[in-house]
Amino acid sequence: VFVHNMSNEPFRLGEIILFKVDGFEHPVVHRVIKVHEHRDTGEIRILTKEDNNLVDDRFLYANGQLWLQPHEIIGRVAGYLPYAGWPTVFISEAYKMLLNGRSTTTPEVYWVTV
């Protein structure tokens, strides 16, 4: 997945974003299905859904959270190369096994496969 961070552009219905969810090791890539701007404060809230799911992603968000906030979004998906991430996943998982299960992933590096 190729991600582009365009923080000054408004979020649009239908675009695909990469976001971090508390409790998940890897970020999530899902589609924006609703964008809500609070009339008084201008606060932006985003609701997402995976294309193959029947319901929105509220079950993925933190307990009691109904919307994503812009600070939880890593970037916008600009494109993808099918299966390109599998070798890195394999190498990463094999390396973790060699280290007896200790995680080697740093917060700055995200491996996402679609």
Backbone atoms as SQL, in Angstrom:
CREATE TABLE atoms (id INTEGER PRIMARY KEY, chain TEXT, resi INTEGER, resn TEXT, atom TEXT, x REAL, y REAL, z REAL);
INSERT INTO atoms VALUES
  (1, 'A', 1, 'VAL', 'N', 0.850, -1.168, 0.000),
  (2, 'A', 1, 'VAL', 'CA', 0.000, 0.000, 0.000),
  (3, 'A', 1, 'VAL', 'C', 0.895, 1.230, 0.000),
  (4, 'A', 2, 'PHE', 'N', 0.600, 2.170, -0.877),
  (5, 'A', 2, 'PHE', 'CA', 1.312, 3.441, -0.924),
  (6, 'A', 2, 'PHE', 'C', 0.447, 4.484, -0.238),
  (7, 'A', 3, 'VAL', 'N', 1.001, 5.129, 0.774),
  (8, 'A', 3, 'VAL', 'CA', 0.229, 6.074, 1.587),
  (9, 'A', 3, 'VAL', 'C', 0.783, 7.469, 1.390),
  (10, 'A', 4, 'HIS', 'N', -0.135, 8.408, 1.223),
  (11, 'A', 4, 'HIS', 'CA', 0.239, 9.810, 1.063),
  (12, 'A', 4, 'HIS', 'C', -0.426, 10.597, 2.185),
  (13, 'A', 5, 'ASN', 'N', 0.341, 11.405, 2.885),
  (14, 'A', 5, 'ASN', 'CA', -0.212, 12.204, 3.976),
  (15, 'A', 5, 'ASN', 'C', -0.484, 13.621, 3.481),
  (16, 'A', 6, 'MET', 'N', -1.766, 13.930, 3.266),
  (17, 'A', 6, 'MET', 'CA', -2.176, 15.263, 2.812),
  (18, 'A', 6, 'MET', 'C', -3.021, 15.873, 3.927),
  (19, 'A', 7, 'SER', 'N', -2.378, 16.309, 4.990),
  (20, 'A', 7, 'SER', 'CA', -3.093, 16.728, 6.182),
  (21, 'A', 7, 'SER', 'C', -3.941, 17.984, 5.981),
  (22, 'A', 8, 'ASN', 'N', -3.634, 18.800, 4.984),
  (23, 'A', 8, 'ASN', 'CA', -4.399, 20.033, 4.799),
  (24, 'A', 8, 'ASN', 'C', -5.643, 19.835, 3.934),
  (25, 'A', 9, 'GLU', 'N', -5.794, 18.692, 3.310),
  (26, 'A', 9, 'GLU', 'CA', -6.965, 18.416, 2.482),
  (27, 'A', 9, 'GLU', 'C', -8.086, 17.833, 3.345),
  (28, 'A', 10, 'PRO', 'N', -9.336, 18.209, 3.087),
  (29, 'A', 10, 'PRO', 'CA', -10.441, 17.612, 3.850),
  (30, 'A', 10, 'PRO', 'C', -10.628, 16.141, 3.475),
  (31, 'A', 11, 'PHE', 'N', -11.095, 15.355, 4.430),
  (32, 'A', 11, 'PHE', 'CA', -11.381, 13.951, 4.157),
  (33, 'A', 11, 'PHE', 'C', -12.647, 13.869, 3.323),
  (34, 'A', 12, 'ARG', 'N', -12.651, 12.921, 2.374),
  (35, 'A', 12, 'ARG', 'CA', -13.779, 12.792, 1.463),
  (36, 'A', 12, 'ARG', 'C', -14.431, 11.424, 1.597),
  (37, 'A', 13, 'LEU', 'N', -15.721, 11.414, 1.415),
  (38, 'A', 13, 'LEU', 'CA', -16.487, 10.181, 1.396),
  (39, 'A', 13, 'LEU', 'C', -15.949, 9.279, 0.291),
  (40, 'A', 14, 'GLY', 'N', -15.687, 8.031, 0.605),
  (41, 'A', 14, 'GLY', 'CA', -15.234, 7.067, -0.384),
  (42, 'A', 14, 'GLY', 'C', -13.738, 6.888, -0.477),
  (43, 'A', 15, 'GLU', 'N', -12.944, 7.816, 0.072),
  (44, 'A', 15, 'GLU', 'CA', -11.497, 7.635, -0.019),
  (45, 'A', 15, 'GLU', 'C', -11.043, 6.570, 0.971),
  (46, 'A', 16, 'ILE', 'N', -9.898, 5.970, 0.680),
  (47, 'A', 16, 'ILE', 'CA', -9.361, 4.895, 1.509),
  (48, 'A', 16, 'ILE', 'C', -8.234, 5.471, 2.356),
  (49, 'A', 17, 'ILE', 'N', -8.304, 5.191, 3.667),
  (50, 'A', 17, 'ILE', 'CA', -7.332, 5.750, 4.602),
  (51, 'A', 17, 'ILE', 'C', -6.644, 4.647, 5.391),
  (52, 'A', 18, 'LEU', 'N', -5.504, 4.993, 5.955),
  (53, 'A', 18, 'LEU', 'CA', -4.741, 4.124, 6.841),
  (54, 'A', 18, 'LEU', 'C', -4.814, 4.736, 8.228),
  (55, 'A', 19, 'PHE', 'N', -5.281, 3.967, 9.217),
  (56, 'A', 19, 'PHE', 'CA', -5.413, 4.514, 10.562),
  (57, 'A', 19, 'PHE', 'C', -4.965, 3.511, 11.609),
  (58, 'A', 20, 'LYS', 'N', -4.618, 4.032, 12.766),
  (59, 'A', 20, 'LYS', 'CA', -4.144, 3.223, 13.894),
  (60, 'A', 20, 'LYS', 'C', -5.284, 3.036, 14.878),
  (61, 'A', 21, 'VAL', 'N', -5.425, 1.810, 15.369),
  (62, 'A', 21, 'VAL', 'CA', -6.448, 1.476, 16.354),
  (63, 'A', 21, 'VAL', 'C', -5.750, 0.969, 17.606),
  (64, 'A', 22, 'ASP', 'N', -6.127, 1.499, 18.763),
  (65, 'A', 22, 'ASP', 'CA', -5.566, 1.016, 20.027),
  (66, 'A', 22, 'ASP', 'C', -5.805, -0.479, 20.156),
  (67, 'A', 23, 'GLY', 'N', -4.756, -1.205, 20.508),
  (68, 'A', 23, 'GLY', 'CA', -4.873, -2.639, 20.695),
  (69, 'A', 23, 'GLY', 'C', -4.491, -3.456, 19.471),
  (70, 'A', 24, 'PHE', 'N', -4.300, -2.829, 18.319),
  (71, 'A', 24, 'PHE', 'CA', -3.895, -3.535, 17.104),
  (72, 'A', 24, 'PHE', 'C', -2.420, -3.243, 16.851),
  (73, 'A', 25, 'GLU', 'N', -1.668, -4.275, 16.496),
  (74, 'A', 25, 'GLU', 'CA', -0.244, -4.095, 16.212),
  (75, 'A', 25, 'GLU', 'C', -0.029, -3.340, 14.902),
  (76, 'A', 26, 'HIS', 'N', -0.840, -3.659, 13.913),
  (77, 'A', 26, 'HIS', 'CA', -0.681, -3.059, 12.588),
  (78, 'A', 26, 'HIS', 'C', -1.822, -2.084, 12.308),
  (79, 'A', 27, 'PRO', 'N', -1.577, -1.096, 11.471),
  (80, 'A', 27, 'PRO', 'CA', -2.648, -0.160, 11.122),
  (81, 'A', 27, 'PRO', 'C', -3.692, -0.825, 10.232),
  (82, 'A', 28, 'VAL', 'N', -4.821, -0.162, 10.074),
  (83, 'A', 28, 'VAL', 'CA', -5.963, -0.678, 9.318),
  (84, 'A', 28, 'VAL', 'C', -6.168, 0.190, 8.082),
  (85, 'A', 29, 'VAL', 'N', -6.497, -0.458, 6.961),
  (86, 'A', 29, 'VAL', 'CA', -6.796, 0.241, 5.714),
  (87, 'A', 29, 'VAL', 'C', -8.268, 0.001, 5.395),
  (88, 'A', 30, 'HIS', 'N', -9.095, 1.047, 5.519),
  (89, 'A', 30, 'HIS', 'CA', -10.527, 0.940, 5.236),
  (90, 'A', 30, 'HIS', 'C', -11.026, 2.215, 4.572),
  (91, 'A', 31, 'ARG', 'N', -12.239, 2.153, 4.055),
  (92, 'A', 31, 'ARG', 'CA', -12.849, 3.249, 3.304),
  (93, 'A', 31, 'ARG', 'C', -13.647, 4.180, 4.218),
  (94, 'A', 32, 'VAL', 'N', -13.596, 5.480, 3.942),
  (95, 'A', 32, 'VAL', 'CA', -14.387, 6.476, 4.665),
  (96, 'A', 32, 'VAL', 'C', -15.829, 6.397, 4.164),
  (97, 'A', 33, 'ILE', 'N', -16.778, 6.185, 5.097),
  (98, 'A', 33, 'ILE', 'CA', -18.186, 6.133, 4.688),
  (99, 'A', 33, 'ILE', 'C', -18.984, 7.331, 5.190),
  (100, 'A', 34, 'LYS', 'N', -18.443, 8.048, 6.190),
  (101, 'A', 34, 'LYS', 'CA', -19.102, 9.264, 6.676),
  (102, 'A', 34, 'LYS', 'C', -18.056, 10.239, 7.187),
  (103, 'A', 35, 'VAL', 'N', -18.252, 11.499, 6.892),
  (104, 'A', 35, 'VAL', 'CA', -17.421, 12.572, 7.443),
  (105, 'A', 35, 'VAL', 'C', -18.376, 13.546, 8.095),
  (106, 'A', 36, 'HIS', 'N', -18.157, 13.801, 9.383),
  (107, 'A', 36, 'HIS', 'CA', -19.036, 14.697, 10.135),
  (108, 'A', 36, 'HIS', 'C', -18.223, 15.872, 10.661),
  (109, 'A', 37, 'GLU', 'N', -18.680, 17.074, 10.372),
  (110, 'A', 37, 'GLU', 'CA', -18.043, 18.267, 10.912),
  (111, 'A', 37, 'GLU', 'C', -19.006, 18.931, 11.878),
  (112, 'A', 38, 'HIS', 'N', -18.571, 19.064, 13.134),
  (113, 'A', 38, 'HIS', 'CA', -19.406, 19.687, 14.153),
  (114, 'A', 38, 'HIS', 'C', -19.641, 21.144, 13.786),
  (115, 'A', 39, 'ARG', 'N', -20.880, 21.534, 13.769),
  (116, 'A', 39, 'ARG', 'CA', -21.273, 22.866, 13.322),
  (117, 'A', 39, 'ARG', 'C', -20.633, 23.993, 14.135),
  (118, 'A', 40, 'ASP', 'N', -20.578, 23.834, 15.447),
  (119, 'A', 40, 'ASP', 'CA', -20.074, 24.902, 16.311),
  (120, 'A', 40, 'ASP', 'C', -18.555, 24.911, 16.445),
  (121, 'A', 41, 'THR', 'N', -17.957, 23.737, 16.591),
  (122, 'A', 41, 'THR', 'CA', -16.518, 23.661, 16.866),
  (123, 'A', 41, 'THR', 'C', -15.663, 23.421, 15.627),
  (124, 'A', 42, 'GLY', 'N', -16.268, 22.914, 14.561),
  (125, 'A', 42, 'GLY', 'CA', -15.512, 22.579, 13.363),
  (126, 'A', 42, 'GLY', 'C', -14.756, 21.268, 13.487),
  (127, 'A', 43, 'GLU', 'N', -14.962, 20.555, 14.596),
  (128, 'A', 43, 'GLU', 'CA', -14.290, 19.274, 14.817),
  (129, 'A', 43, 'GLU', 'C', -14.730, 18.259, 13.760),
  (130, 'A', 44, 'ILE', 'N', -13.748, 17.553, 13.190),
  (131, 'A', 44, 'ILE', 'CA', -14.012, 16.550, 12.153),
  (132, 'A', 44, 'ILE', 'C', -14.021, 15.169, 12.786),
  (133, 'A', 45, 'ARG', 'N', -15.004, 14.372, 12.386),
  (134, 'A', 45, 'ARG', 'CA', -15.096, 12.975, 12.816),
  (135, 'A', 45, 'ARG', 'C', -15.298, 12.120, 11.583),
  (136, 'A', 46, 'ILE', 'N', -14.682, 10.950, 11.584),
  (137, 'A', 46, 'ILE', 'CA', -14.707, 10.079, 10.416),
  (138, 'A', 46, 'ILE', 'C', -15.180, 8.689, 10.821),
  (139, 'A', 47, 'LEU', 'N', -16.030, 8.100, 9.984),
  (140, 'A', 47, 'LEU', 'CA', -16.496, 6.733, 10.179),
  (141, 'A', 47, 'LEU', 'C', -16.024, 5.913, 8.985),
  (142, 'A', 48, 'THR', 'N', -15.487, 4.725, 9.255),
  (143, 'A', 48, 'THR', 'CA', -14.932, 3.883, 8.201),
  (144, 'A', 48, 'THR', 'C', -15.644, 2.542, 8.137),
  (145, 'A', 49, 'LYS', 'N', -15.379, 1.840, 7.036),
  (146, 'A', 49, 'LYS', 'CA', -15.945, 0.500, 6.837),
  (147, 'A', 49, 'LYS', 'C', -15.043, -0.259, 5.878),
  (148, 'A', 50, 'GLU', 'N', -14.818, -1.511, 6.169),
  (149, 'A', 50, 'GLU', 'CA', -14.087, -2.376, 5.254),
  (150, 'A', 50, 'GLU', 'C', -15.035, -2.752, 4.127),
  (151, 'A', 51, 'ASP', 'N', -14.564, -2.767, 2.892),
  (152, 'A', 51, 'ASP', 'CA', -15.437, -2.978, 1.741),
  (153, 'A', 51, 'ASP', 'C', -16.224, -4.287, 1.796),
  (154, 'A', 52, 'ASN', 'N', -15.671, -5.336, 2.393),
  (155, 'A', 52, 'ASN', 'CA', -16.352, -6.631, 2.426),
  (156, 'A', 52, 'ASN', 'C', -17.205, -6.850, 3.670),
  (157, 'A', 53, 'ASN', 'N', -17.275, -5.860, 4.557),
  (158, 'A', 53, 'ASN', 'CA', -18.102, -5.982, 5.760),
  (159, 'A', 53, 'ASN', 'C', -19.477, -5.378, 5.520),
  (160, 'A', 54, 'LEU', 'N', -20.462, -5.882, 6.231),
  (161, 'A', 54, 'LEU', 'CA', -21.813, -5.346, 6.121),
  (162, 'A', 54, 'LEU', 'C', -22.034, -4.150, 7.048),
  (163, 'A', 55, 'VAL', 'N', -21.212, -4.038, 8.088),
  (164, 'A', 55, 'VAL', 'CA', -21.388, -2.970, 9.076),
  (165, 'A', 55, 'VAL', 'C', -20.148, -2.088, 9.128),
  (166, 'A', 56, 'ASP', 'N', -20.296, -0.912, 9.739),
  (167, 'A', 56, 'ASP', 'CA', -19.169, 0.015, 9.869),
  (168, 'A', 56, 'ASP', 'C', -18.137, -0.521, 10.863),
  (169, 'A', 57, 'ASP', 'N', -17.058, 0.235, 11.038),
  (170, 'A', 57, 'ASP', 'CA', -15.915, -0.210, 11.851),
  (171, 'A', 57, 'ASP', 'C', -15.997, 0.141, 13.330),
  (172, 'A', 58, 'ARG', 'N', -17.126, 0.579, 13.807),
  (173, 'A', 58, 'ARG', 'CA', -17.187, 0.999, 15.210),
  (174, 'A', 58, 'ARG', 'C', -16.767, -0.111, 16.167),
  (175, 'A', 59, 'PHE', 'N', -16.925, -1.356, 15.774),
  (176, 'A', 59, 'PHE', 'CA', -16.498, -2.471, 16.626),
  (177, 'A', 59, 'PHE', 'C', -14.974, -2.560, 16.720),
  (178, 'A', 60, 'LEU', 'N', -14.253, -1.931, 15.786),
  (179, 'A', 60, 'LEU', 'CA', -12.789, -1.923, 15.819),
  (180, 'A', 60, 'LEU', 'C', -12.231, -0.821, 16.704),
  (181, 'A', 61, 'TYR', 'N', -12.946, 0.276, 16.800),
  (182, 'A', 61, 'TYR', 'CA', -12.451, 1.451, 17.518),
  (183, 'A', 61, 'TYR', 'C', -12.342, 1.158, 19.013),
  (184, 'A', 62, 'ALA', 'N', -11.680, 2.036, 19.732),
  (185, 'A', 62, 'ALA', 'CA', -11.526, 1.888, 21.181),
  (186, 'A', 62, 'ALA', 'C', -12.899, 1.799, 21.850),
  (187, 'A', 63, 'ASN', 'N', -12.945, 1.178, 23.005),
  (188, 'A', 63, 'ASN', 'CA', -14.199, 0.999, 23.736),
  (189, 'A', 63, 'ASN', 'C', -14.909, 2.335, 23.944),
  (190, 'A', 64, 'GLY', 'N', -16.145, 2.434, 23.467),
  (191, 'A', 64, 'GLY', 'CA', -16.934, 3.653, 23.618),
  (192, 'A', 64, 'GLY', 'C', -16.701, 4.679, 22.527),
  (193, 'A', 65, 'GLN', 'N', -15.743, 4.457, 21.655),
  (194, 'A', 65, 'GLN', 'CA', -15.449, 5.400, 20.576),
  (195, 'A', 65, 'GLN', 'C', -16.347, 5.103, 19.377),
  (196, 'A', 66, 'LEU', 'N', -17.026, 6.129, 18.864),
  (197, 'A', 66, 'LEU', 'CA', -17.925, 5.949, 17.732),
  (198, 'A', 66, 'LEU', 'C', -17.373, 6.494, 16.422),
  (199, 'A', 67, 'TRP', 'N', -16.377, 7.364, 16.498),
  (200, 'A', 67, 'TRP', 'CA', -15.805, 7.999, 15.315),
  (201, 'A', 67, 'TRP', 'C', -14.286, 8.038, 15.437),
  (202, 'A', 68, 'LEU', 'N', -13.601, 8.104, 14.299),
  (203, 'A', 68, 'LEU', 'CA', -12.163, 8.356, 14.284),
  (204, 'A', 68, 'LEU', 'C', -11.932, 9.860, 14.314),
  (205, 'A', 69, 'GLN', 'N', -10.866, 10.260, 14.945),
  (206, 'A', 69, 'GLN', 'CA', -10.438, 11.655, 14.943),
  (207, 'A', 69, 'GLN', 'C', -9.306, 11.789, 13.922),
  (208, 'A', 70, 'PRO', 'N', -9.131, 12.943, 13.307),
  (209, 'A', 70, 'PRO', 'CA', -8.064, 13.106, 12.309),
  (210, 'A', 70, 'PRO', 'C', -6.668, 12.735, 12.809),
  (211, 'A', 71, 'HIS', 'N', -6.379, 12.925, 14.100),
  (212, 'A', 71, 'HIS', 'CA', -5.044, 12.586, 14.608),
  (213, 'A', 71, 'HIS', 'C', -4.788, 11.074, 14.624),
  (214, 'A', 72, 'GLU', 'N', -5.820, 10.257, 14.493),
  (215, 'A', 72, 'GLU', 'CA', -5.654, 8.800, 14.465),
  (216, 'A', 72, 'GLU', 'C', -5.372, 8.277, 13.057),
  (217, 'A', 73, 'ILE', 'N', -5.483, 9.150, 12.079),
  (218, 'A', 73, 'ILE', 'CA', -5.295, 8.754, 10.686),
  (219, 'A', 73, 'ILE', 'C', -3.837, 8.988, 10.287),
  (220, 'A', 74, 'ILE', 'N', -3.215, 7.950, 9.765),
  (221, 'A', 74, 'ILE', 'CA', -1.816, 8.000, 9.357),
  (222, 'A', 74, 'ILE', 'C', -1.685, 8.644, 7.986),
  (223, 'A', 75, 'GLY', 'N', -2.596, 8.308, 7.082),
  (224, 'A', 75, 'GLY', 'CA', -2.524, 8.871, 5.737),
  (225, 'A', 75, 'GLY', 'C', -3.620, 8.333, 4.842),
  (226, 'A', 76, 'ARG', 'N', -3.557, 8.754, 3.595),
  (227, 'A', 76, 'ARG', 'CA', -4.520, 8.349, 2.575),
  (228, 'A', 76, 'ARG', 'C', -3.842, 7.389, 1.611),
  (229, 'A', 77, 'VAL', 'N', -4.557, 6.363, 1.214),
  (230, 'A', 77, 'VAL', 'CA', -3.997, 5.379, 0.295),
  (231, 'A', 77, 'VAL', 'C', -3.964, 5.979, -1.108),
  (232, 'A', 78, 'ALA', 'N', -2.767, 5.993, -1.689),
  (233, 'A', 78, 'ALA', 'CA', -2.588, 6.539, -3.031),
  (234, 'A', 78, 'ALA', 'C', -2.547, 5.423, -4.077),
  (235, 'A', 79, 'GLY', 'N', -2.317, 4.189, -3.656),
  (236, 'A', 79, 'GLY', 'CA', -2.264, 3.052, -4.568),
  (237, 'A', 79, 'GLY', 'C', -1.749, 1.825, -3.846),
  (238, 'A', 80, 'TYR', 'N', -1.737, 0.718, -4.548),
  (239, 'A', 80, 'TYR', 'CA', -1.217, -0.508, -3.946),
  (240, 'A', 80, 'TYR', 'C', -0.641, -1.417, -5.019),
  (241, 'A', 81, 'LEU', 'N', 0.235, -2.293, -4.597),
  (242, 'A', 81, 'LEU', 'CA', 0.848, -3.284, -5.464),
  (243, 'A', 81, 'LEU', 'C', 0.505, -4.646, -4.858),
  (244, 'A', 82, 'PRO', 'N', -0.411, -5.377, -5.500),
  (245, 'A', 82, 'PRO', 'CA', -0.870, -6.643, -4.913),
  (246, 'A', 82, 'PRO', 'C', 0.276, -7.601, -4.586),
  (247, 'A', 83, 'TYR', 'N', 0.204, -8.197, -3.418),
  (248, 'A', 83, 'TYR', 'CA', 1.127, -9.223, -2.929),
  (249, 'A', 83, 'TYR', 'C', 2.546, -8.729, -2.664),
  (250, 'A', 84, 'ALA', 'N', 2.821, -7.462, -2.858),
  (251, 'A', 84, 'ALA', 'CA', 4.178, -6.951, -2.651),
  (252, 'A', 84, 'ALA', 'C', 4.605, -7.031, -1.192),
  (253, 'A', 85, 'GLY', 'N', 3.665, -6.997, -0.272),
  (254, 'A', 85, 'GLY', 'CA', 4.004, -7.014, 1.141),
  (255, 'A', 85, 'GLY', 'C', 4.260, -8.385, 1.731),
  (256, 'A', 86, 'TRP', 'N', 3.896, -9.443, 1.022),
  (257, 'A', 86, 'TRP', 'CA', 4.039, -10.779, 1.594),
  (258, 'A', 86, 'TRP', 'C', 5.475, -11.159, 1.920),
  (259, 'A', 87, 'PRO', 'N', 6.466, -10.881, 1.066),
  (260, 'A', 87, 'PRO', 'CA', 7.851, -11.227, 1.459),
  (261, 'A', 87, 'PRO', 'C', 8.287, -10.538, 2.753),
  (262, 'A', 88, 'THR', 'N', 7.905, -9.287, 2.943),
  (263, 'A', 88, 'THR', 'CA', 8.297, -8.592, 4.168),
  (264, 'A', 88, 'THR', 'C', 7.602, -9.179, 5.386),
  (265, 'A', 89, 'VAL', 'N', 6.352, -9.587, 5.225),
  (266, 'A', 89, 'VAL', 'CA', 5.636, -10.222, 6.341),
  (267, 'A', 89, 'VAL', 'C', 6.319, -11.540, 6.693),
  (268, 'A', 90, 'PHE', 'N', 6.653, -12.321, 5.696),
  (269, 'A', 90, 'PHE', 'CA', 7.318, -13.599, 5.937),
  (270, 'A', 90, 'PHE', 'C', 8.652, -13.397, 6.652),
  (271, 'A', 91, 'ILE', 'N', 9.455, -12.484, 6.152),
  (272, 'A', 91, 'ILE', 'CA', 10.765, -12.225, 6.760),
  (273, 'A', 91, 'ILE', 'C', 10.608, -11.711, 8.188),
  (274, 'A', 92, 'SER', 'N', 9.676, -10.799, 8.397),
  (275, 'A', 92, 'SER', 'CA', 9.444, -10.242, 9.725),
  (276, 'A', 92, 'SER', 'C', 9.003, -11.319, 10.707),
  (277, 'A', 93, 'GLU', 'N', 8.061, -12.161, 10.292),
  (278, 'A', 93, 'GLU', 'CA', 7.568, -13.215, 11.180),
  (279, 'A', 93, 'GLU', 'C', 8.658, -14.257, 11.460),
  (280, 'A', 94, 'ALA', 'N', 9.449, -14.594, 10.456),
  (281, 'A', 94, 'ALA', 'CA', 10.538, -15.557, 10.666),
  (282, 'A', 94, 'ALA', 'C', 11.563, -14.994, 11.639),
  (283, 'A', 95, 'TYR', 'N', 11.873, -13.717, 11.508),
  (284, 'A', 95, 'TYR', 'CA', 12.834, -13.078, 12.407),
  (285, 'A', 95, 'TYR', 'C', 12.305, -13.050, 13.841),
  (286, 'A', 96, 'LYS', 'N', 11.010, -12.772, 14.000),
  (287, 'A', 96, 'LYS', 'CA', 10.400, -12.787, 15.343),
  (288, 'A', 96, 'LYS', 'C', 10.504, -14.177, 15.966),
  (289, 'A', 97, 'MET', 'N', 10.296, -15.206, 15.143),
  (290, 'A', 97, 'MET', 'CA', 10.387, -16.568, 15.661),
  (291, 'A', 97, 'MET', 'C', 11.812, -16.865, 16.116),
  (292, 'A', 98, 'LEU', 'N', 12.795, -16.370, 15.389),
  (293, 'A', 98, 'LEU', 'CA', 14.186, -16.576, 15.785),
  (294, 'A', 98, 'LEU', 'C', 14.508, -15.885, 17.103),
  (295, 'A', 99, 'LEU', 'N', 13.840, -14.786, 17.376),
  (296, 'A', 99, 'LEU', 'CA', 14.059, -14.038, 18.611),
  (297, 'A', 99, 'LEU', 'C', 13.104, -14.469, 19.719),
  (298, 'A', 100, 'ASN', 'N', 12.523, -15.645, 19.596),
  (299, 'A', 100, 'ASN', 'CA', 11.600, -16.194, 20.597),
  (300, 'A', 100, 'ASN', 'C', 10.369, -15.332, 20.801),
  (301, 'A', 101, 'GLY', 'N', 9.842, -14.802, 19.717),
  (302, 'A', 101, 'GLY', 'CA', 8.578, -14.082, 19.801),
  (303, 'A', 101, 'GLY', 'C', 8.670, -12.627, 20.170),
  (304, 'A', 102, 'ARG', 'N', 9.876, -12.088, 20.374),
  (305, 'A', 102, 'ARG', 'CA', 9.977, -10.667, 20.704),
  (306, 'A', 102, 'ARG', 'C', 9.692, -9.839, 19.468),
  (307, 'A', 103, 'SER', 'N', 8.874, -8.807, 19.614),
  (308, 'A', 103, 'SER', 'CA', 8.507, -7.948, 18.490),
  (309, 'A', 103, 'SER', 'C', 9.688, -7.075, 18.077),
  (310, 'A', 104, 'THR', 'N', 9.862, -6.934, 16.772),
  (311, 'A', 104, 'THR', 'CA', 10.926, -6.097, 16.239),
  (312, 'A', 104, 'THR', 'C', 10.378, -4.870, 15.526),
  (313, 'A', 105, 'THR', 'N', 9.075, -4.728, 15.469),
  (314, 'A', 105, 'THR', 'CA', 8.460, -3.640, 14.727),
  (315, 'A', 105, 'THR', 'C', 8.583, -2.341, 15.500),
  (316, 'A', 106, 'THR', 'N', 8.992, -1.279, 14.831),
  (317, 'A', 106, 'THR', 'CA', 9.054, 0.035, 15.450),
  (318, 'A', 106, 'THR', 'C', 7.814, 0.820, 15.052),
  (319, 'A', 107, 'PRO', 'N', 7.407, 1.801, 15.851),
  (320, 'A', 107, 'PRO', 'CA', 6.194, 2.555, 15.525),
  (321, 'A', 107, 'PRO', 'C', 6.286, 3.325, 14.215),
  (322, 'A', 108, 'GLU', 'N', 7.487, 3.584, 13.709),
  (323, 'A', 108, 'GLU', 'CA', 7.635, 4.371, 12.491),
  (324, 'A', 108, 'GLU', 'C', 7.470, 3.537, 11.233),
  (325, 'A', 109, 'VAL', 'N', 7.498, 2.208, 11.328),
  (326, 'A', 109, 'VAL', 'CA', 7.428, 1.353, 10.159),
  (327, 'A', 109, 'VAL', 'C', 6.133, 0.559, 10.212),
  (328, 'A', 110, 'TYR', 'N', 5.350, 0.612, 9.138),
  (329, 'A', 110, 'TYR', 'CA', 4.094, -0.112, 9.070),
  (330, 'A', 110, 'TYR', 'C', 4.099, -1.043, 7.879),
  (331, 'A', 111, 'TRP', 'N', 3.877, -2.326, 8.113),
  (332, 'A', 111, 'TRP', 'CA', 3.755, -3.274, 7.025),
  (333, 'A', 111, 'TRP', 'C', 2.282, -3.590, 6.877),
  (334, 'A', 112, 'VAL', 'N', 1.739, -3.316, 5.729),
  (335, 'A', 112, 'VAL', 'CA', 0.308, -3.524, 5.474),
  (336, 'A', 112, 'VAL', 'C', 0.169, -4.363, 4.225),
  (337, 'A', 113, 'THR', 'N', -0.589, -5.447, 4.310),
  (338, 'A', 113, 'THR', 'CA', -0.877, -6.259, 3.128),
  (339, 'A', 113, 'THR', 'C', -2.361, -6.208, 2.858),
  (340, 'A', 114, 'VAL', 'N', -2.703, -6.182, 1.602),
  (341, 'A', 114, 'VAL', 'CA', -4.115, -6.103, 1.195),
  (342, 'A', 114, 'VAL', 'C', -4.452, -7.359, 0.445);
